[in-house]
Amino acid sequence: MPNPGPPCGAGVFVSFPLSFMRFPFPFSAAAPAAMVATGLLLAACNSGTSTADQPRGTIPADSTAAHVPAPVPANSPLTIVAEINSPQITGVAVAPGGKIFAFSPRWDYNPTFPVALVGANNTLTAYPDAGWCTWNDSVKTEPQKHWISPQAGYVDTQGMLWIVDPASPGLKYTVAGGPKLVKTDPKTSKVVQTIAIPESVAPRKSYLNDVRIDLQNNYAYLTESGTGSLVVVDLKTGQSRGLLKQHTSTLPTPGFITKAQGHALIDPMGKPGSFKADGIALSTDNQYLYYRALSGHSLYRIKTAVLRNAALSPAQVSAAVEKLADAPACDGMELDSKNNLYLTGFENGEILRRTPEGKIETLVKEARLEWPDTFAWDPDGKSIYFTVSELDKTPNWNKGVGQAHEPFRIYKMALAK
């Protein structure tokens, strides 16, 4: 991982080997009052401190070019579920009863609702409550009781919502004692279980990314993007282990140029973006975990029984990794009951489906899909939701100059059976 950079407020851009660098605007005393009010101070710092839990403001583009809205095809299969100027949404989860949740990490701003219940007319409500959504000096001694920088969520087969908090505000270092996996009940908006992920598994340069829950065996499986690994959590004991650390399957393909619709992601120093373990999907029979690094076309899977077996050596776990036929680069993945693998194809603004035989099908391709990000199934299994987070429009991956962009959206797409 490159050097995490200078102290908060130094006003420079920093490159990180993660898939989620967003709008790193420098803070200075000369900043307009409207920008100061958005709470820039906290999100640029890795300590998680702030004078107040201020709302995140509308994110401006550095580009002076006027934004031209992307056309909406007349036959588009997509329905807009939510359309929000800010905060930037990375993850989405859908619980029984149609409850939709959005996730906004504290990277560059301090969102009022880092985990939010999405309501009518694009409204956001703190989840599970305002206390959990607060992270400032007054609560810094309770890192396990507050969202520090929640990345993603997943609804299990019993309707419980699990939330991943890598606890790395500003994408610099984790807050000591902060990385966690939290089980909540959407029916009651209560926290049911909190599992701390120790520094031995989630080191200071780690970034817990996405999660899948296996209730048949009572385990959770996560990708870790900061150093490149998989994390396995025993949900009964709360014990966790890091596996496949710096393995070929959790690292970017050497020399791969990460592009979105023809545009290469280049940081302000001229270095191409290169991103580690990210996408993850669990087969419906809980037998296989599919995963991959974001930067590359390589796709892998491994038997979950191997991941759960603590008696196996690192070499034995490595030997169990299966490399599948290449597939287009993507951010998010999900599997259906027929083992079709869905991909958020950011390279060409597509939602793709890979059949068990390895055939790649394009389900939708639109100009509006600037960096499709994360999937979530509707509980009935008939529709799939996904976010569009527009990573490729951010300053950090445009040589320091942000581009005009669409609102951040959550889409829904019905799938033919």
Beta strands, then each sheet from edge to edge (+ up, - down):
strand 1: 78-84
strand 2: 91-95
strand 3: 99-103
strand 4: 115-118
strand 5: 124-126
strand 6: 152-155
strand 7: 161-165
strand 8: 180-185
strand 9: 190-196
strand 10: 208-214
strand 11: 219-224
strand 12: 229-234
strand 13: 240-243
strand 14: 259-260
strand 15: 263-264
strand 16: 277-282
strand 17: 288-293
strand 18: 299-303
strand 19: 322-324
strand 20: 333-335
strand 21: 341-345
strand 22: 350-354
strand 23: 360-365
strand 24: 372-377
strand 25: 383-388
strand 26: 408-414
sheet 1: 1+ 26- 25+ 24-
sheet 2: 2+ 3- 4+ 5-
sheet 3: 6+ 7- 8+ 9-
sheet 4: 10+ 11- 12+ 13-
sheet 5: 14+ 15-
sheet 6: 16+ 17- 18+ 19-
sheet 7: 20+ 21- 22+ 23-
end
